Amino acid sequence: MKTKLIVLLLAFLMLGAGLVSAVNLKITSLEANGHTLSSTDTSSTSQDYKRGQALDLYVCVEALATVTDAQIYADITGYTYAKDDPTKISDMTDTFDLISGHSDCFDLKLEVPVNIDKDYFKLRIRSDDRNGTSVDETYQLYLKGIDRRSAVEIKDVTLDPQEIIAGRALTGKIKVKNLWDSTIKDLKLTLSVPELNIKVSEYMDEISTDQSKTFEELLLRIPECTKAGKYDVTVLVEFDEYSKTESTQTIDVVSSDTCGTSAGANNNNNNNNAQGKTTITVPNMQEAAQGTSVVYPIVIANDASTSQTYTLSVSGASTWSTARIDPSSVVVVPSGQSKTTYLYLSTNKDSELGDKVFTLNVESGTESKSIPLVAKITQSQAGSSTDWSSFRKALEIGLIVLVIILIIVGLIIAFGKMKDNKKESEPYY
């Protein structure tokens, strides 16, 4: 009886052993970009990698028993946007068979996401087969900022409108992010349509690490006689002296009915736009130091058979200046005559340097025209700007001092003459 129980117990043990899956594979080594990594079970050393860097993994495994349909998996864990961007942080091999006691190595590819936090992360390597128990090893990575020359990422480009009539201006809003470990200074953004040979630039003093900023709205006027079609708009961001990043968007240009109907002559200093039989002449660029004012004379010539009323306004300049139109923003021009009004632009003391693009809007009835203008902001140098009140006060003080000196000199001369006269009038004995 006792013998039967022992045999029955052994049978149950053997059956249980058959039901429990064995570990059939062993991860023997891992290389990433040619460097051997040590598991966190055996080492606390972390390997440094950069955002955007490719990880070429070379994983070797050994079969502890013959395996069928085995696979190896690699994952970077802890990435916030893993669900939205899974292809970069996960990879797996095809299925393979391996005889007991044999080894084989496999290639896997991952990419450190650009938007991943700069911190410690785990790289997990797992291997298993159809019937065995999976085995995994964990490796620690330290993720740093992106390579310096690729540090600025163009996060978003908004062009409005996407379909534009020739002769009108489109606006561009560009958002950039600094993925480097330090602050980046002196960024220059250029928005251009190379095929039309037009461009506009904007500047940004600096952007801190891991921060995003949006360049002020840029205006790019499409020439009035541009042929209809699709055109590439290039967004170029230059930074850190010799580094740059670039993006390309597409716009649809619709031909204009007013091509060839403009009156007046064009030259390098004036921007002339016709509105029916109206010619608007205004300097397209003026230069002003920080905290000073500049004037744009606007000449409106009405060649229509009746008088016209024009309403003027300014957009795109409120964040870096104060604008006013004198003597009035509403101008009535009789038929065959012209009138001049003035746009006064006062720049802020802390306005960023460089070309600032804004728009002069002219409306008459149902017609409207948007004229892109440029204010070139230069460095304000202490003591270089003229303070007329101080200068006048200094002159007044100087004049008063001069008058006092002249009075004193006059008194001295007068006393001297009186003394001489007194001497001459005294009798001699």
Buried (B, 14 or more C-beta within 10 A) or exposed (E): EEEEEEEEEEEEEEEEEEEEEEBBBBBEBBBBEEEEBBBBEEEEEBBEBBBBBEBEBBBBBBBBBEBEEBBBBBBBEEBEEBEEBEEBBBBEBEEBBBEEEEEBEBEBEBBBBBBBEBEEBEBBBBBBBEEBEBBEBEBBBEBBBBBBEBBBBBBEBEBEEEEBBBBBBBBBBBBBBBBBBEEBEEBBBBBBBEBBEBBBBBBBEEBEBBEEBEBBBBBBBBBBEBEEEEBEBBBBBBBBEEBBBEBEBEBEBBBBEBBEEBBBEEEEEBBBBBBBBBBBBBBBBBEBBBBBBBEBEBBBBBBBEEEBEBBBEBBBBEEBBEBEBEEEBEBEBEEEEBBEBEBBBBBEEEBBBBBBBBBBBBBBEEEEBBBBBBBBBEEBEEEEEEEEEEEEEEEEEEEEEEEEEEEEEEEEEEEEEEEEEEEEEEEEE
